[in-house]
Amino acid sequence: MTASGTEQNDNVIFVGNKPPMSYVVAVLTEFERSSNVLIKARGKAISKAVETAEIVRKKYNQAVEVIEIAIDTEHIIDKDTSKPMDIPSIVISLAKPVK
């Protein structure tokens, strides 16, 4: 938590509609500053988040390990219909050994 009471998300990569390699570059860039990175996604982007983590681990940095995978369901209100919706979500925690 920061002084303002909000959580700091410096090492979080939110996966959305871009190609997976965009997120791979973001993860690799974040690893330059931090020894761990969280990849977060919801709904249809979950498979892209998994693909991102695997590309990072298998093609770019084999020392990176998956520390934890957390799945959940987020309850949101649809903007158009004002109806509640349950959207699956995933958080993949990656870490590289500290030198």
C-alpha positions as CSV (number, residue, x, y, z in Angstrom):
1,M,0.0,0.0,0.0
2,T,1.2,3.5,-0.8
3,A,0.7,6.5,1.5
4,S,-2.5,7.3,-0.4
5,G,-4.0,3.9,0.5
6,T,-3.9,2.5,-3.0
7,E,-2.0,-0.6,-4.0
8,Q,1.0,0.1,-6.2
9,N,1.0,-1.9,-9.4
10,D,4.5,-1.2,-10.8
11,N,5.2,-4.9,-11.5
12,V,1.8,-5.8,-12.9
13,I,1.1,-6.4,-16.6
14,F,-2.6,-6.3,-17.6
15,V,-3.3,-8.5,-20.6
16,G,-5.9,-7.4,-23.0
17,N,-6.4,-7.1,-26.8
18,K,-2.9,-6.6,-28.0
19,P,-0.8,-9.4,-29.6
20,P,1.0,-11.7,-27.0
21,M,4.5,-10.4,-28.0
22,S,3.5,-6.9,-26.8
23,Y,3.0,-8.4,-23.3
24,V,6.1,-10.5,-23.6
25,V,8.1,-7.3,-24.2
26,A,6.4,-5.6,-21.3
27,V,7.2,-8.5,-18.9
28,L,10.8,-8.6,-20.0
29,T,11.1,-4.8,-19.6
30,E,9.6,-5.1,-16.1
31,F,12.1,-7.8,-15.2
32,E,14.8,-5.2,-15.8
33,R,13.5,-3.3,-12.8
34,S,12.1,-6.1,-10.6
35,S,12.7,-9.7,-9.8
36,N,9.0,-10.6,-9.9
37,V,6.1,-9.7,-12.3
38,L,2.4,-10.4,-12.1
39,I,0.5,-11.1,-15.3
40,K,-3.2,-10.4,-14.9
41,A,-6.1,-11.1,-17.3
42,R,-9.8,-11.6,-17.4
43,G,-12.2,-13.4,-19.6
44,K,-11.0,-14.2,-23.1
45,A,-7.6,-12.7,-22.4
46,I,-6.7,-15.5,-20.0
47,S,-5.3,-17.8,-22.7
48,K,-3.2,-14.9,-23.9
49,A,-1.8,-14.4,-20.4
50,V,-0.8,-18.0,-20.2
51,E,0.8,-17.8,-23.6
52,T,2.7,-14.7,-22.5
53,A,4.1,-16.4,-19.4
54,E,5.1,-19.5,-21.4
55,I,6.8,-17.5,-24.2
56,V,8.8,-15.6,-21.5
57,R,9.8,-18.8,-19.7
58,K,10.6,-21.0,-22.7
59,K,12.0,-18.6,-25.3
60,Y,13.5,-15.6,-23.5
61,N,14.5,-16.4,-20.0
62,Q,14.4,-20.1,-18.9
63,A,15.5,-19.0,-15.3
64,V,12.1,-17.4,-14.8
65,E,9.8,-19.5,-12.6
66,V,6.0,-19.6,-12.1
67,I,5.7,-18.9,-8.4
68,E,1.9,-18.9,-8.2
69,I,-1.2,-19.1,-10.4
70,A,-4.4,-17.7,-8.8
71,I,-7.8,-18.0,-10.5
72,D,-10.9,-16.2,-9.4
73,T,-14.3,-14.9,-10.6
74,E,-14.9,-11.1,-10.6
75,H,-18.4,-9.9,-10.2
76,I,-19.0,-6.8,-12.3
77,I,-22.0,-4.9,-13.6
78,D,-22.5,-4.8,-17.4
79,K,-22.4,-1.1,-18.6
80,D,-25.0,-1.7,-21.3
81,T,-27.5,-3.8,-19.6
82,S,-26.8,-3.0,-15.9
83,K,-26.9,-6.7,-15.1
84,P,-24.4,-8.4,-12.9
85,M,-21.8,-10.6,-14.7
86,D,-19.3,-13.1,-13.4
87,I,-16.0,-12.9,-15.3
88,P,-13.2,-15.4,-14.7
89,S,-9.7,-13.9,-13.9
90,I,-6.2,-15.2,-13.5
91,V,-3.0,-13.8,-11.9
92,I,0.3,-15.5,-12.9
93,S,3.2,-14.6,-10.6
94,L,6.6,-14.9,-12.3
95,A,10.0,-14.5,-10.6
96,K,13.6,-14.7,-11.7
97,P,16.5,-15.6,-9.5
98,V,18.2,-12.6,-7.9
99,K,21.8,-12.3,-8.8
